[in-house]
């Protein structure tokens, strides 16, 4: 299986991504539509890993001040010098490399293999959410209709995209409830994430449904009851977490760890994050970060003209040896988790006027246990006696350290934590944290429906 998995890391970047030019931004005509379901599923999952934990995650980490950009393009990101040209590859990865292949899998599985179709719908929802959360209105309903002559797909509103995401997850849940006998083909080892365990996929789908519905709660009234209902049917322990699965071999490394090896001086921990952890004597610090060459934990101070390169890098949680600061382990990467579900529950309950203290403490404990692989129980920091909404969101910001774009989404939704902008002395073009990403150059160049929107304009669900 390991050899298979490693091979598919290469396969997903060659056969399945294919080639594209201007008209072909939302599909890849070189994709083998007749590939078998097993091959399609593994490649789809691996491409999803790249989207969840790759470049978009690193940029979001800088913007929400988990990380500090020190050198090369990450210094530009740190100074908010963000351009259309920064996102062409990420956009292709989402649309051409992943969502189109999800559509192929869903269509090929059809009603004959609903378990495959259900996984495809969950992965489509995850990737579609990344696209809309970062860019707002994006193509979806017309995005994969190149064979029908649609070369400039319309942008669906973010409100409609979120309805589509909820529909995908609802359909996936129904697919997972089909019996094995109702499937012509069943996912097993080709499902590198959960091994074909559709009960766990169903729990993940319910929790994702809660995440995305919760995101729109400021725009869609009466969502709280549904969010809590979905959470009650979703992930109920760390054992059910949905992860990007990694190996310590070759191209199957955790991408944050692999980036640390190849571009170690480009970014490191932000002072805001490190100071928060040190002030609490937080046991997660030694798992999330490595010490500097001076033997201390230190974060980059972005209020200074030059950010010191002698700051903490990644730790063992990301598959990095905290002593040698090099990739060491197979470190799986969280996509949707029990602790995130508990933070969502705590926020909802608090907004309903209930006491969410116990739920918050449970969320923190679950995160500490997950980050430390069970070595720490979290009681030293899960010690709130009267939790406020500020407490809940700050602790969630800590818990979601460098985990996809979720902390960036929460910040844009709530304004928590209070962030410190870079001083104008370093040539920052913006005086605010960007509220969205600019459309990629390839999109605005070839699709007249995609217009440049200033980065101070919030997305639909944003604050």
Protein Blocks (a to p, Z undefined) as FASTA:
>chain_A
ZZmmmmmmmmmmmmmnopadfklmmbcfkbcfkbcfklmmmmmmmmmmmmmmmmmlmmmm
mmnomaccfbhjllmmmnopacfklmmmmmmmmmmmmmmmmmmmmmmnmmmlmmlmmmmm
mmmmmmmmmmmmmnopadfklmmmmmnopabdcdddfklmmmmmmmmmmmmmmmmmpcfk
lpfbdcfklmmmnnopaklmmmmmmmmmmmmmmmmmmmmghklmmmmmmmmmmcfbfklp
ccddddfehjlbcfklmmmmmmmmlpccdfklmmmmmmnopaklmmmpccdfkopacddd
fkbmbacfbbcdddfknopafklopafbdcdddfbdfklmmmmmmmmmmmnopafklmmm
mmmmmmmmmmnnopagolmmmmcfbdcfklmmmmmmmmmgoiajllmmmmmmnopacddd
ddfklopabfbdcfbdcddfklmmmmmklccddfkbccfklZZ
